[in-house]
C-alpha cells in the first residue's frame, strides 16, 4: 500500500455515493486518492492537485466503479474533510 501524502480529515459520503458505490471500491479509491493517484481527471486537474498538495488547496479525484458509476473524492483545502460524491451531487 502506498504511503499517504496528506491527511483526509473527517470522511463523509453523500447519499447517492453510499447507494451506488460499493464499499470496497470506495475504500480502494480513498486509498488511491490519499496516495496521489487522482484516477480519471484531466491532465490540468492532475497538475492542479500536485500543486495543491504544496499550496494547501482543494484536491479532486475522479473514479469509476466496476459497474460504470462515476464518482468523485474531494479533500478540502484545510484537510479537515474528505467527501465521496457523485458528480451530479456537486
WOKA-V934218 format. One record per backbone hydrogen bond with DSSP energy under -1.0 kcal/mol. NH is the residue of the N-H (numbers start at 0). CO is the residue of the C=O. Records with the same first field share a line. If there is no record, write none. Layout:
BEGIN
NH->CO ; CO
END
This chain:
BEGIN
4->33
9->79
11->81
13->83
17->13
18->14
19->15
20->16
25->21
26->22
27->23
28->24
29->25
30->26
31->27
32->28
33->29
35->32
36->31
39->61
45->41
46->42
47->43
48->44
49->45
50->46
51->47
52->48
53->50
54->50
55->51
56->51
58->74
60->72
61->37
62->70
64->68
67->64
70->62
71->84
72->60
73->82
74->58
75->80
78->75
81->9
82->73
83->11
84->71
88->85
89->86
END
